């Protein structure tokens, strides 16, 4: 699109947006060319930064009139390319809409604009003995609007759920610029349950402009025990064993040796660098129930092959144990020029088998893989280490990542747990879902966005995209990567 057309459009948006809220200079647009998945980049036509709902409505009305693609963006911490710009469209950044509008401690809820940081909500209500439970590793930076778009989780999602389970109401602006609200603060509501449809819809059904979140009382007691293993398989099997005892930990995370070494070198959390795997298990509640559960968890870990267990001595050490896990991604970034983060989910019983498969695939491709897991709900995050300056290595990394995701499907899992599909997993959507299911997804989308201007090209592949994927990966009429059957 010509610079002349860009300038004309920018002028139209400046009729109702402040001058500094319309970005049209190429050097400034470059800051928005990708999200946390930096392997994919595209410069947008314009970036718009509205400051209130009325301005969002005006933006959407003009975009609808001009049939301009719109990619909504939060903090840009997403890891699937969900906020990748469209070359002929606008990025609608909601970063300036960052106010907490209401805190109701009696009803245990808060109302926030989409640009509010995840952690800022808990910080705002801490003095009232409350907090917001979902805690992605990027919670210091990620926005609540982005969390809604991707249905983010975190290390405590096993007990307290994903974003979906902690949202009470949403206010959105449609592709035509109209406001619509979904409110489930009442236990009984009429009509279809649209909240689960909208949470995790990756910005394709509406622009989130207000979020009402559920607040929880800060647990009276929280303690962490670390299980240390000389075998990844033993660590994986221990997860299901703990839950089989009737214990639902607040969080249970797993790291393998490469991830342990990287995290320990980065934050010095006291991790045993010779261990093949560790489990970090947090129990919370009253002093009495936590003490009894800690004893039982330690017994299970030792029975399942842990060489040692370590109990955090105090709150400072509890936070230290977690700091290593939460810093795993940047820690791995220190030991490799590039890394590619996968996000698949599998049944807990399949953890050990999938880990074995990942190890074999890592050896086959000659690419190191560091594994971190939300082990309790089977959400795994293999980090493939590579160097983009080596010709063809990124393409090899992509293929390895695809095989890992298809391995998840093979074991009864799914291709994402919290990062979303974005542009990264479009091909794998062709494996997990058939034509009829994908057509249904497109039909639902068209009900909300008939012109398909909201985040086009993301999450739901077209028939043509699937034909292209199958042409590249299906051999002799077999499913993609039939050799995964060996796992």
N, C-alpha and C positions, 0 to 999 in steps of 0.2 A: 504494500500500500504506500502511496506517495507521501512525502513529507507535507505536501500541501493539504492533502486530505486529513492527515494527522493534526495539523494545526487548526483546520476548520472544526474538526470534532472537539479538540481541546477547548476551543473558544466557546462552543456550545455548552460544554460542561462547566466552564467558568462563569456562565450566566447564573448558576445557582450554587456553585462551590467556591470556597476561597481560592485565591490564586495559587497558594502553596499546596493545595489539596489536589491539584491536577498536575501530574508529572508527565512531561512529554519529551524531555531531553534524553537522547540515547545513553549518555553516560550515567544518568540517574536511573533510567529504566533497567540498566544492567543489574542493579541490586535486587531486582524481582524476578530474574530469569529462571530461577529454580527454587525448590524447597529443600528439605534435608536430603533428598535423593539428588545429589548434584551431578550425577552422571548424565542426566537429561536436562537440557537447557533450551529455552526459547525466550526471545525478547518480546514483550507485549507491545501493542500499539500505544496504549496509555495505561497509567496507574492512577486510580482515583482513591482518595482517602476521605470519605464522608465522616461527619462528626455527630450525626444524629439520624434517627429513623426517617425523618422527612426527607433528608438528603439522599438516603438510600433509595427511597421510593422514587425520587426524581431521576436518579441515575438509572434505575431499572426501567422507568417509562421511556427514557430516551433510548436506552439500549434496545428495548423491545421495538420501538419505532424504527430504529436503524438496523434491526436484526444483527446487533453486535454481540459476539460471544462474550460471556462474562465468567471470569474465574474468581470466585471469592477466596480471600486469603486471610488467615489469622496471623500467627507469629512466624509461619514459614518453617516450622520444625517437623512437618510431616515427612515420612520416609517412603512414600510410594509414588511420588510425583503427582499427588492430588491437586497441588496448587501450581503445577506447571502451566505457564501462560499459553494463551492462544495467540499466534502471530498476528491475527487480524482482529483481535478482541482486546478487552480491557481487563486489568486486574483490579478487583474491588477489594482493597485492603480495609479491614475493619479495625486496624490497630488504634485509631484515635477514639473508638467507642470503648473506653476502658474504665468505666465507672461501675462501682457496686451501688445499685440503686436502692436496695432495701435489705435490711437484716431483721428477721423476725425470730428472735431466740425462743419465744413461746411456741411458735409453730415449727421451729427448727427448719427454717428455709432462708435462702438468700436469693435476691434477684440481681443478675449481673448482665452488663452489656457483653457482647461477644469477644471484645478485645481484652477483657480482664484475664490476667494470668491465673492459671490453675492454683498455684501456691498462694496467691494473694487472697483468695477466699478464706483459706484456713488461717492465714495471718490476721485477717480482719475480725475473725470470730473467736480467736484463741482465748481472749480475756473472758469470754462468756462460757468457756469450757466446752466449745464445740469445734468441729472441723469438717472439711469436705473430704470424703474418703478416697475417691479415685486419685492415684498418684503416679502418673507416667514418669519415667526417668527424666523427662524434659520438663517436669512440672514447674521449675523455676522460671521457665521461659514460655512454655506453650500456652495457648489461649483457650478459654472455655468454649468459644465458638468452634475452634478447630477440634477440640475434644469431642464435641457433639457431631461434627461432620464425619469423624473417623471412628466414633464409639471407642474412645481410648480406654485403656485399662490401667495397669500399674501393678506394683508388687503386692498390693493388698486386695487385688480383685477377687481372689478365691473366696474370701469370706464376705466381702462388702460389695462385690459386683463391679461391672463396667460402668461407663458413663450412663448408659441407658437405665440402669437400675438406681441411679442417683439423680435423675432429672424428674421434676414434677410438672413443668410447663415450658413451652417454647412459644416465642413470638417470631414470625417470619415475614419476609416480604417476598411476594411471588414474582415470577418472571415478568408479569405485567405491571408490577409496582403496587399491588394491593397487599394489605396486611391480613394475615390469618394467624389464628392462635390455636394451640393444642394445650389443653389444661387438664391434668389428671390429679389434681390435689384432692378431689373427691374419690372415694373408693369405688363408687359406682358411676359409670358414665355411659351415655347412650352412643349409638353409632359404632363405626369401626374404630379400632384401636390404632390410631395413626402415629403415635409416638415411636414405637419400634420401627416403623417404616422410615421416619424422618431422621432418627438418630442413626448415624452411619451411612447416610445417603450421599455423602461426599460432595455436597454443594450442588446436586443436580435437581433438587426438588424445591428449593427455595433458599433465600438468604436469611440465616439466623441473625436476629437483631436483639434478642433478649432471651435469657435463660434463667429459669427458676430451679435452683438446685436444693437437694435435700442435705441438711446438716445433721451430724451425729455427735453424741457426747464423746469427748475424749476418753478413751478407756482408762480405768483407774490404774491398771497395771499392764505393762507390755514387756515381755522378756524374749530374748533370742537365744536359740541354741544352734550351734554349727556342727554338722556332721561331716567328718573327714573320711574320704574313701580312697582306696587304692584301685578302684575299678569304677568306670563310668556306669556300667551295667548295674552294679550294686546300688549306686546312688539313685539311678532311675527307678529301680524296683522298690526302693524305700519310700518313694513318694506315695504310691498307691497303698503301701502297707500302713502308713501313718493314717491316711484317711479311712482305711478299712477298720481302724480301731475306734471310729466314731468321732475323731478329732477333726475339726475344721480350723486349721491355722489361719491367723490373720494374713499371713503370707508365707509361701514356701518357694524359694528360688534355688536354682541349680546353676553351677558354673563348672566348666571343664578346665583342664590344666592350662591351655593357652590363655583363656580368659582370666584365670586366677593369677597367673604370672603378670599379665598386663595390668590388672587392677591393683595388685600389690605394689608393683613398681611405681604406679601413679599416685595412689592415695595412702599407702602404708596402713592398710586396714587390719593387719595381723593375720593375713591368710597364709596357710601352709603351702608354700610354692612347690613342694614335691608331690602334693596330693594330685591324683588323677581327676578328682571331682570333689566339690563340696556342696552341701545343702545348707541353706540358711532358712531356719524355720522360726517364725515369730508366733507366739501365743499371746492373746490379750483377754482381758476381762477382770474379774476380781482377783485379789491376791491368792485366795484359796484355790480357785479353779485353775489359775495359771500354774501354780506350784505343782498341782497334781498332774496336769497335762504335760508339763516339762519333764517330769519323772518318766511318764509313759513314753513320750517321744524319744527320750534318750535310750530307753530300753529297746524300742523298735529299731532305732538306728544301729545300735550295737548288734542286735540280733540279725539284722540284714547285712552286716558286714562292715560297718564303720570301724575304722582303726582307732578312732578317737572321737569324743564329743567335747565341745567347748561351750560353756554357758557365759554369756555376756555378764560381766560383774556388776555393771551399773548402767545407767541411762547413756552415759557418754560412750561406753563400749558398744552398747546396742546400736547407737547411731553410727559408730565407726564401722561395725560389721555391714550395715546397710550401705554405707558410703561407697564401699568398693563395688558393690553390685550396681548401684545407681550411676557410677562413673565408668561402667564397663565399656560403653561405646567410645567416649573420648579416650579412654585408656588404650583401647585397641588401635585407635587412630594414631597413637604415638609410635607404634611399632611397625606400621605399614604405610606406604605412600597413599594407599586407598583401601577402603573396605566397602563391602556390599552387604547390607543387612537384610536377611530374609525374615519373614513373619508368617509362619504356618502354625496350625494348631492340630493336635492329635489326641486321641484318648490316652489317659494317664498310663494305662496298661501297656501302651506301645512305646513308651519313652526309650527303654533300653534298645529295642529293635531298631527304632529310627536312628538313634545315636550310632549304632553299629553301621547302619546304611550310610549315614553322613560321613563316617570315618572312611569307609571304602570308597565313596565317591570323591572325597578329598584326595586320597592317594591316587585314584585313577586320573584326576585332572592335574595333580601336582600343585594344588592350591591349598594353602593352610586355611583351616576353619576354626574359629574360636566360638564356643557355644555358651550362650546364657539363656535361661529358661524362666518363664513364669510356670514353674513345674506343676503347681497345684492344679491349674486348669489346662495344662498341656500346651501352652503357648510358647513356642520356641523361637529363638532369635539367633540362628547361626550367622556369624559374621565372616564372610569370605574375604580373605586378605589378598590383594592384588596390586599391580602397578600399571596404571593406565598409560604410562609412557612406553610400555612394551606392546608392540603391535599385535593385535589379536587377543590380548589377555583379557580385556573387558568382555569381549564376545564369549570367551571361554567361561568367564565368571558368570555371565548371564545364563549360559546353558547349564552350568552346575547349579545355579540358584533355581532354575526351572525344574531340574531333576529332583532337588530337595523338596520343592513344593508338591510335585507329583508323587513323591514318596509319602508325603503327608496324606494325600488323597487315597493312595493305595492302602494305607492303614486306617482308613475310615475317618480321616480328619478333613481339614479345610485349608484353603490357601492363605487365609489371613485371620489373625486374632484381634488386632487392634490398629494396624497400620493402614488398612484399607487396600483397595485394588489399584486405584489411580491409573497410571499408565504402565506401571511396572508389571502387573499380573494379568493383563488382558488376555495373553495367550493361555494362561493356566485356567482362566474362566471358561475357555473353550473345552477344557478337559473335564472340569468339575460339573458343568451344566450342559444340557442338550439344547438343541435349537428351540424347542417349545418353551423351555424355561426362560431362555434369554429373550425370546420374543415377548413373553409375559412381562419381563423386566422393562423392556422398551415401551410396552403399552402403558404400564403404570407411570413411567416417566412422562409420557406424552400427556397424561391427565393433568399433571402439574405444570408442564412446560411444553406446550404444543410446538413452539418454534425451535425447541432444542438449543436454546442459547446459553443455558446454564451448564458450565463446565463440560462442554462437548468433548467427545473423544476419550472420556474417562470411564472407568469402572465396569461398563457393560459393553462387551465387544460386539461389533456388527457381524453379520454373516460373512461379509467379505474378509473381515479381520481374522475370523476363525478359519476360513478357507486358506488364507495365507499361512497361518500358523501350522495347520495340518499339512500343507504342502511342504513345509520346511522340516517337519518332525515326524510325520507318519510314514512308515516304511512298509511296503508290501501289504497295505491295507490294515496293518496292526496299529494299536494305540501308540501314542507318543512314548518313546523310551520303554519298549516292552521288556527290556532287561531288568527293570525295577522289580519284576516279578520275583527275582532271586532274593529280595529282601522280605 
